[in-house]
Amino acid sequence: GGSSSSPWGINSTGQVVGTAGSSSGSQAYVWSSGTGMVPIGSGKAVGIDDSGQVTGTSSGQVFLWTSGAGMVTILSGSAVGIDALGEIAGSSAGHAFLWSSATGKTDLGVLPGASSSSANAVSSNGLVVGLSGTGTFLWSPGVGMQTIPIWTPNGVNGNGDVIGHHGDIPQLYTSATGLTNLPFLGTGTWALPVAIGDSGVIVGEAGSTP
């Protein structure tokens, strides 16, 4: 049995994926109200689409798990999420990527003057945010990688709205309003937004520093 667990992703049907500690190491899992927590293999599951496909990282390899095929390694690197089309975003060989079963790995490139990039999050429609050199990027199909002013990006929605943080300060970037520092919760002194929905709802953590 395990002594701890951490959720990392959820789909619109309420299935949750994450990592649970066990005597044999970290185990990726899928949870639903009908089945409870079901282990799917060693590693960390970070995302699940509405068809139940799961992605994550195991021993330095990005995997795709399905109920039919089980856990299948697709490339070296780490995954950050999966979109509604089953495309997986992550980082491999020093570059951010987007992978699909139809096209394989698409290298998302780097910002001007940078030599590397890493993906932090992917939206339901395949927009990717991450870091490249000393800058932050938003990548979209047909447009490519663009610099955005948010400090550290944590999430992106289908409209291209990005949430993140600069130290303890939560931030929101939209193409319409630019960069906004968000308020703390009550009398709190720090906040960390971790995800944003297509409707603009933001979830995260907040608290006070003693």
Secondary structure, DSSP 8 states (H G I E B T S, - for coil): --S-EEEEEE-TT--EEEEEEETTEEEEEEEETTTEEEEEEESEEEEE-TT--EEEEETTEEEEEETTTEEEEEEESEEEEE-TTS-EEEEETTEEEEEETTTEEEE----TT-S-EEEEEE-TTS-EEEEETTEEEEEETTTEEEEE--SEEEEE-TT--EEEEETTEEEEEETTTEEEE---STT-SEEEEEEE-TT--EEEEEE---
